[in-house]
Structures are given as C-alpha cells and as structure tokens.
Amino acid sequence: MTTLQPIAAASLSATVRHLNCGLWLGKSACNYHNARRLSSRGTLRRGFTVSMSAATEPVEVCVKASITTPNKLGDCPFCQRVLLTLEEKQLPYDMKLVDLANKPDWFLQLSPEGKVPVAKLNGSWTADSDVITQALEKKFPTPPLAAPPEKATIGSKIFPTFIGFLKSKDPSDGTEQALLTELTSFDNYIKENGPFINGQAISAVDLSLGPKLYHMEIALGHYKNWTVPDSLPNLKSYMKTIFSLDSFVKTMPSTEDVIAGWRPKVMG
Ligand SMILES: N[C@@H](CCC(=O)N[C@@H](CS)C(=O)NCC(=O)O)C(=O)O
C-alpha cells in the first residue's frame, strides 16, 4: 500500500491533534494521569501513574468530517469506535478529517476503498475498525479492553435491525418488533451480566456498540418519534453510562450530523 508523506496529508486535510490531557506540551506532557480518571475505569491506583502515551507518537487516524460544520468531527460510528479506543487507552492521536462527499486524492491513495476509519499503524495505513482496534489492543495492551470471543457478538444485531426499522415505510412490517426483540435480549443480558458487556469493566465490545446506540437514539427519535421504552431500564441505564463517559463526550458527533447523515437512507 502507498504510504503518503505525513506532511502532504497534513497540508490537505483538517488535522486535529489530541493528547487526552489538554495542551500539547511536548512528548512527555501526558506522562501522568491522575488517579480519579483511572479509578473511573475501575483500575484504582493512588497518586500518579505513567501512561503508555509517554513513549508514543500520536496515532494518525482519518475520520469522517462533519457535513454540517467546518473542521469538526462527523457522524461515523466506526470512527468513533476507534477514537474511543484511543481515548480509553489514553493514547495521543492526530485526526485527519475527511470530506466523504468529496474525497481528496491523498485519502484515496491510502484508503483505496474510500472508507473511514483508516489509521497508520506500524508504518502502514490500516482500514476497518475491527482490524484497527485489534491492532491497537495488541500494540498497547494497557488498559486491557479485549473481551472473551463469546461476548463479541452481544448486541451485534441491534445496529442492522435499527437500520431496518429506520428505513421502513410500512409500520406493520415487523421491523420495529425485530428491533425491540434485540433490545429486550440485550436488556436481559445487561441485567444479568452488567453493568458492561464484559461485567464490571468497559471493553472493546461496549466501545463498538455505544456509538451505534447513540445513532439509534438520535435517528429514531428524529425520524420516527421513537424512544427506548421504559420497559427496558437496563438498556437505558447502559446507554446513559456509555454516553456520559469522558471519552464518549470527547468523540461524539453532533445531533445535527447524525440526523443529516441518516437522511439519504431514510429518504432513499
Ligand atoms: N466495516 C467498516 C465500515 C466503515 C464504513 O462503512 N465507513 C463509512 C462511514 S461511517 C464510509 O467510510 N463510507 C464511505 C462513504 O461514505 O463514501 C469499519 O468497521 O471500519
């Protein structure tokens, strides 16, 4: 795969550098993270601890740009999954915002399929959020986000059934019920096994599902006047927990972008 010179990519894209602890103060600026932040993830330690990012160059990652506001992150749930992984691992990253409606040549060179996210890992550009997050886990195992393989598919039918209901024009075609069936099954799972999919600690499976549930909430609220029923309290509190994580708030798209992003599917 062609590797583009970073300087060329940077000059042709909106590049936003993130360091998880505010100002860019040089490579060692993020050496220390306070105990409060770590304790929120369940790995309580007193005082200060050295983070992986001390020795790490920012990970370059191409993500969807906003379609409503210049120079802002857009509404791709797969991109947010990768950004959440970087945030939860407290890794610095360098976001390149890509206008998917007008893909620049430099982007098509490093992502021939024209899809985001793509991240530069071990010197080469890697596509697909599954592949990227697994590679990040391997390269930066702390804190661990991997879940056992049998948990990887928990909640995985929610996104496709949500899209089926969103696109449906016939209220009696069973698509709403299909979504409710999946959501009920997830609610029961969390009731028995929660608060997260892998139990007490957040994992990669939550980081994949969270952005999709966020899209579901906004898109169905807007286009179908639909909300998660009160009969699913465990799902509701799961969503509330995920959506209020620092990492989620930092990487979430605007409501306007989510609505605009789904419009062609609803109208089509
Ligand atoms: N399976 C891929 C899906 C990525 C994907 O579909 N990304 C969309 C944006 S959300 C995209 O780049 N679409 C290309 C386009 O809109 O032209 C992943 O997990 O990364």
The ligand as an SDF file (V2000), in Angstrom:
LIG
                    3D

 20 19  0  0  0  0  0  0  0  0999 V2000
  -16.5870   -2.1160    8.3560 N   0  0  0  0  0  0  0  0  0  0  0  0
  -16.0260   -0.7820    8.3060 C   0  0  0  0  0  0  0  0  0  0  0  0
  -17.1270    0.1750    7.9350 C   0  0  0  0  0  0  0  0  0  0  0  0
  -16.6020    1.5800    7.6890 C   0  0  0  0  0  0  0  0  0  0  0  0
  -17.6300    2.4380    6.9710 C   0  0  0  0  0  0  0  0  0  0  0  0
  -18.6190    1.9300    6.3950 O   0  0  0  0  0  0  0  0  0  0  0  0
  -17.3940    3.7480    6.9740 N   0  0  0  0  0  0  0  0  0  0  0  0
  -18.2500    4.6460    6.2550 C   0  0  0  0  0  0  0  0  0  0  0  0
  -18.5230    5.9080    7.0800 C   0  0  0  0  0  0  0  0  0  0  0  0
  -19.4970    5.5740    8.5170 S   0  0  0  0  0  0  0  0  0  0  0  0
  -17.5520    5.1040    4.9970 C   0  0  0  0  0  0  0  0  0  0  0  0
  -16.3750    5.3970    5.0050 O   0  0  0  0  0  0  0  0  0  0  0  0
  -18.2710    5.1610    3.8690 N   0  0  0  0  0  0  0  0  0  0  0  0
  -17.7170    5.5990    2.6230 C   0  0  0  0  0  0  0  0  0  0  0  0
  -18.5060    6.6900    2.0030 C   0  0  0  0  0  0  0  0  0  0  0  0
  -19.4520    7.1900    2.6360 O   0  0  0  0  0  0  0  0  0  0  0  0
  -18.1740    7.0620    0.8780 O   0  0  0  0  0  0  0  0  0  0  0  0
  -15.4010   -0.4530    9.6630 C   0  0  0  0  0  0  0  0  0  0  0  0
  -15.7730   -1.0800   10.6770 O   0  0  0  0  0  0  0  0  0  0  0  0
  -14.4790    0.3780    9.7090 O   0  0  0  0  0  0  0  0  0  0  0  0
  1  2  1  0
  2  3  1  0
  2 18  1  0
  3  4  1  0
  4  5  1  0
  5  6  2  0
  5  7  1  0
  7  8  1  0
  8  9  1  0
  8 11  1  0
  9 10  1  0
 11 12  2  0
 11 13  1  0
 13 14  1  0
 14 15  1  0
 15 16  2  0
 15 17  1  0
 18 19  2  0
 18 20  1  0
M  END
$$$$
